[in-house]
Amino acid sequence: MARKSQNFLINGKIADFIVEAAELNDGDTVLEIGPGRGILTGRLLKKAKVVAIEVDRELCETLELIFPDEIEAGRLNLICWDALKVKFPKFTKVVANIPYHISSPLIFKILKHNFESGILMLQYEFAERLCAVPGSKKYGRLSVMMYYHGEARIIKRVKRGNFRPIPRVDSAVVQIIRRDRHCYEPAVLEYVVRRIFEQRRKKIKNILGDVPYGDLRPEELTPEQICEVARHVDRVHN
């Protein structure tokens, strides 16, 4: 079984692709979540400083044995803790092979930080939802909240046989370019987005009452239109 639901990447060519896509330089500090056995860590360290967060104590001990010089020199900061609970140090870019079962909360946590860009390995179906556009079946809360924080696109599909243990599904390498595109108060936006996509089969007016675009369903609204709805809801209730 995978440790802590992790499936370890074993294909060095894909690891090379991920690191190249990250476009790192020596001034970068890379946040790596779930370094596992270090297939990405070693490659990242050749180009930048790395903050690696690993929840599995045995894997942490393995990484300490593999990279003692880099840790001693301060080039690798190894944090043995749960990425969902630990406070992230400052970083410029994020590179991670994210365990499937924490993808959503971890993405939302990452997006709350200021950084330039990221390269993430995600379950393919999750990646499709993250990158979905209005009108598509995959479009939902995740896609909208991603839009408000930047741009996401799938740059490579990775077959399940490139991992050990072999997962049940394929993965995707996703590129994220971070930029704030909130058009209204973030807390209000998050509330409205959550409300409407919890009842995505209903028309907006049947969820929120008399609001703009009331005759449309949630998946038919662009993120900008959802902002208009959020502004109206906030004004009415305040």
C-alpha positions, -999 to 999 in steps of 0.1 A, spaced: 0 0 0 10 36 -5 23 53 26 0 80 37 -19 76 4 12 85 -15 21 70 -49 57 76 -56 68 88 -91 95 65 -104 100 79 -140 131 102 -140 121 117 -174 88 129 -160 107 143 -129 130 162 -153 99 175 -172 84 188 -140 116 206 -129 121 221 -163 85 233 -164 90 251 -131 116 274 -147 137 277 -116 167 299 -109 191 302 -80 171 330 -64 140 308 -60 128 291 -29 107 261 -39 80 247 -16 79 209 -22 50 191 -6 53 153 -3 89 148 -14 86 111 -7 119 94 -16 134 125 -32 131 119 -69 121 156 -74 140 170 -44 174 161 -58 167 177 -91 152 208 -75 182 213 -53 204 216 -84 185 248 -93 171 264 -62 167 263 -24 140 239 -13 115 237 16 103 201 17 73 192 38 69 154 45 44 140 69 59 104 70 86 102 97 104 72 80 105 91 47 119 121 65 147 100 80 154 86 45 156 122 31 180 132 59 203 104 49 201 113 12 206 150 15 228 157 47 251 182 29 222 202 15 205 203 49 237 213 66 243 241 41 208 254 45 198 247 9 172 222 20 148 229 48 131 196 56 99 200 77 86 167 90 49 176 96 15 176 80 13 201 52 -23 210 61 -13 219 96 21 235 93 27 272 86 44 275 52 77 295 51 80 321 24 85 306 -11 85 318 -47 74 287 -65 57 254 -55 64 220 -70 45 190 -56 32 155 -62 1 160 -41 -15 130 -24 -50 125 -39 -69 125 -6 -58 160 4 -57 177 -30 -86 201 -25 -78 215 10 -41 217 1 -47 236 -32 -69 261 -13 -42 265 14 -14 270 -13 -35 296 -31 -38 318 1 0 325 -2 18 349 -25 40 331 -49 49 333 -86 40 299 -101 36 262 -94 39 228 -110 16 203 -94 11 166 -100 -26 159 -94 -51 131 -101 -63 137 -137 -100 141 -129 -92 166 -101 -69 185 -126 -97 186 -151 -120 202 -124 -93 227 -114 -88 239 -150 -124 237 -162 -141 266 -180 -177 278 -177 -202 256 -194 -182 224 -190 -194 195 -169 -162 197 -147 -167 234 -140 -175 241 -103 -163 256 -71 -127 245 -75 -125 260 -110 -140 293 -100 -118 297 -69 -87 288 -90 -97 315 -114 -98 341 -87 -62 332 -77 -47 328 -111 -45 305 -141 -42 267 -142 -37 245 -172 -28 208 -178 6 205 -195 10 168 -194 -9 136 -188 10 110 -167 -1 73 -170 -6 54 -138 22 30 -145 48 58 -137 41 54 -100 46 28 -73 24 16 -59 4 19 -92 -27 41 -85 -61 34 -100 -61 65 -122 -39 86 -143 -24 119 -131 -18 153 -147 10 178 -144 -7 212 -139 9 246 -143 -4 274 -120 4 311 -126 -5 330 -94 -23 363 -97 -51 378 -77 -82 383 -98 -107 387 -69 -133 412 -81 -150 415 -47 -145 407 -10 -129 372 -9 -150 359 20 -182 369 3 -171 354 -29 -162 321 -12 -196 320 5 -215 326 -27 -195 301 -47 -199 274 -21 -237 280 -18 -244 279 -55 -223 249 -64 -238 229 -35 -270 230 -55 -256 232 -90 -287 218 -107 -309 246 -95 -313 281 -110 -294 308 -92 -327 325 -82 -339 293 -65 -307 293 -44 -301 330 -36 -334 347 -44 -336 379 -66 -301 383 -79 -285 390 -113 -285 360 -137 -312 344 -116 -325 322 -145 -291 306 -151 -276 276 -134 -242 279 -116 -221 262 -143 -234 288 -168 -220 317 -149 -185 330 -155 -164 339 -125 -169 376 -133 -207 371 -133 -205 353 -100 -187 384 -87 -217 405 -97 -240 380 -78 -218 382 -47 -218 420 -48 -256 420 -50 -260 394 -22 -236 414 1 -254 447 -6 -288 432 1 -278 416 34 -258 446 46 
